[in-house]
């Protein structure tokens, strides 16, 4: 029985070593297959390339905004020897390079003979008793200068620079008008056409 054991022990040791080599080879084969499989997924092989050009475009449309400040005259004295002048600021913002024109309507209390080209404007006193009008004029370059009307020819032509641009409206109440004391007012539609 002792001899039999001696013969079996070396054979078992040989089988274990052979099994270990087989297991190691099998593990290496599995790991290699996994690496090759993942390499095929993450690194695609391309055979050729081609190109195309994508056109990118848009159109910039002309856009504008306008705001008109109030024109507030100092108290009018019918006996004064000088006209009563005031100013207001008109602010427009338009797309750079665009052309526009600012026009001013005739107001709410126009006088007989008034036209869009030559507005005859008046402020109105609506207090009890006989209502009265106080004549005034609006100009685009200076008080008493170029009448600011409601036509292309009498409007203020502008070329936009993309920023807020201020323009001065000049107003004048002519001297020596006979009116009663009280509050006079009017409103004028300011239009920006582009």
Buried (B, 14 or more C-beta within 10 A) or exposed (E): EEEEEEEEEEEEEEEEEEEEEEEEEEEEEEEEEEEEEEEEEEEEEEEEEEEEEEEEEEEEEEEBEBEBBEBEBEEBEEEEEEBBBBBBEBEBBBBEEBEBBBBBBBBBBBEEEBEBEBBBBBBBBEEEEEEBBBBBBBBBEEBEEEBBBBEEEBBBEBEBEEEEBEBBBBBBBEBEBEBEEEEBEBEBEBEBEB
